Amino acid sequence: MIRVECLVERCAGLDIGKADLKACVRVPGPRGGRRAETKTFATTTGALLALREWLVEQRVTVVAMEATGDYWKPVYYLLEDQFEVQLLNAAHMRNVP
């Protein structure tokens, strides 16, 4: 089996709960390194729109989130037209740095 490793230059990971979500963005940093920034957003429509705007400002191309419960659905539907959104199980998300 051949293993292919794919690196995404500008990506985000979301941890979604009932009342809020945590978003971590990883983008290129100074001198070739990586920079990570984490923010917390409420799960209201206005806050999700602010999340989307922040992800656009960061020039994110791929967003990964856990597909647990029903909490992911509004976030997914709001982001799917702007980003490549990946629904992953919890085990996959824990293995992503």
C-alpha positions in Angstrom: 0.0 0.0 0.0 1.3 3.4 -1.0 0.8 6.2 1.6 0.3 9.6 0.2 0.7 12.6 2.6 -1.2 15.7 1.7 -0.4 19.0 3.5 -2.9 21.8 3.4 -1.4 25.3 3.5 -4.3 27.0 5.2 -6.7 24.9 7.2 -9.0 25.0 10.2 -10.3 22.5 12.7 -13.6 22.9 14.6 -14.6 21.5 17.9 -18.4 22.0 18.0 -20.5 21.9 21.2 -24.1 22.9 22.0 -23.4 26.5 23.1 -20.1 27.3 21.4 -17.4 26.1 19.1 -13.6 26.4 19.1 -11.9 27.1 15.8 -8.2 26.6 15.3 -6.6 28.0 12.1 -3.1 26.9 11.0 -1.4 29.0 8.4 2.1 29.7 7.2 4.1 31.7 9.7 7.3 33.7 9.6 10.4 32.0 8.3 8.7 29.0 6.9 7.1 27.8 10.1 3.4 27.4 11.0 1.2 29.7 13.0 -1.9 28.6 14.9 -4.6 30.8 16.2 -7.7 29.6 18.2 -10.9 31.5 18.8 -14.2 30.6 20.4 -17.6 31.4 18.7 -21.1 31.0 19.9 -23.4 28.8 17.9 -25.9 31.5 17.0 -26.3 32.5 13.3 -24.6 35.8 13.8 -21.6 34.2 15.5 -21.4 31.5 12.8 -21.3 34.3 10.2 -18.5 35.9 12.1 -16.6 32.5 12.1 -17.1 32.3 8.3 -15.8 35.8 7.9 -12.7 35.1 10.0 -12.0 31.9 8.1 -12.2 33.9 4.8 -9.9 36.6 6.2 -7.4 33.9 7.1 -7.7 32.5 3.5 -8.6 29.0 4.8 -9.3 26.4 2.1 -10.2 23.3 4.1 -12.2 23.1 7.3 -12.4 19.8 9.3 -15.0 19.1 12.0 -16.3 16.2 14.0 -19.6 14.7 12.9 -20.9 13.9 16.4 -24.5 14.6 17.4 -26.5 17.1 15.3 -24.4 20.2 16.4 -22.2 20.1 13.2 -25.2 20.5 10.8 -25.7 24.3 10.9 -22.0 24.9 10.8 -21.5 22.6 7.9 -24.4 24.1 5.9 -23.1 27.7 6.5 -19.5 26.9 5.4 -20.0 24.3 2.6 -20.4 26.9 -0.2 -17.2 28.8 0.7 -14.8 26.0 1.9 -14.0 22.3 1.4 -15.6 21.0 4.6 -14.6 17.6 5.9 -16.7 15.6 8.4 -14.4 13.3 10.4 -15.0 11.0 13.3 -13.5 11.8 16.7 -10.7 9.3 16.3 -9.5 11.0 13.1 -9.6 14.5 14.7 -7.5 13.4 17.7 -4.8 12.2 15.3 -4.5 15.6 13.5 -1.9 17.9 14.9 
